Amino acid sequence: MQLIRTEINKINFKDEATHRLFHGRGHCFPGYEDLLIDWFKPVVLITLYRKRDEVWLAQLVELLRSLIVKAEVILLQERNLKNCPSRILFGELPKEVNAVEAGLKYRLRLNGSQNIGFFPDMIQGRRLVKTIVADKKVLNLFSYSCSFSVAAISAGAKHVVNLDMNRGALELGRINHQINHLDLRKVSFLPLELFRSFSRLRKLSPFEVIICDPPADQGRNFQPQRDWPKLIRKLPLLIQSGGDVLLCISSPHIFPEYLQQLMLQFFPQAKLAGIIYSGDEFPELNKSKGLNVLHYQIK
């Protein structure tokens, strides 16, 4: 486990900030492609994508406890097991745990769904949002727990419309705004399915910034090959000239080049301003297979 030790020793635990302690999913650490480790003070979250035996897990827990003196809880999430709840390997889970990024808080749901409500590897995307939203009207599609909205409102956005069909996620998004003392009068929460509510979005348009962060695959609700073309066809009807569009992908099966081709075909007046990657805490052997945010500006 020397690779894990080396990576964790790079982290500064003196502040409250959330950190990715180990990013095996980027395929930069042979033998650990199934492993993620995150720090949400005081919780260490281990995420596994294949079965590991209990002896190995016990060794990992011992290592983490020796390296992270502030760790009060070590939690395991086994993504290889469908709908499997997290289990505690050490300690007792606090009633409330927040991710902390750039001074902003994001409430986590660590003992329920496999999706805890916050994606640490989207840090560069949230930073980008903060630079482009001042005094602008923003549409946040597939908003889930509204972390982009929190970042946008904190950076001076005029109004953010959050759309997601998951009512529970939007309620968590509301909490995220409240715990950061953000003005809820500047935020809307629409519990709707995108393709069935397009007429309503047309009435709310035009927007100056649109953020598209769909799930990698959500069964009947969103299938990348089927639904990305449908989504991109609709963007020109919602965004105003001079606006910005962010397309977010985090699937090893959908590459930036695919979205670039769709944009050329269905939205040629949008010009690629750049592609944002996750950053140093999320090393990727092939960046195209990691998280990518395509930033387009509209003529």
Secondary structure, 3 states (H helix, E strand, C coil): CHHHHHHHCCCCCCCCCCEEEEEHHHCCCCCCCCEEEEEECCEEEEEECCCCCHHHHHHHHHHHHHHCCCCCEEEEEECCCCCCCCEEEEECCCCCCEEEECCEEEECCCCCCCCCCCCHHHHHHHHHHHHHCECCEEEEECCCCCHHHHHHHHCCECEEEEECCCHHHHHHHHHHHHHCCCCHHHEEEECCCHHHCHHHHHHHCCEEEEEECCCCCCCCCCCHHHHHHHHHHHHHHCEEEEEEEEEEECCCCCCHHHHHHHHHHHCCCEEEEEEEECCCCCCCCCHHHCCEEEEEEEC
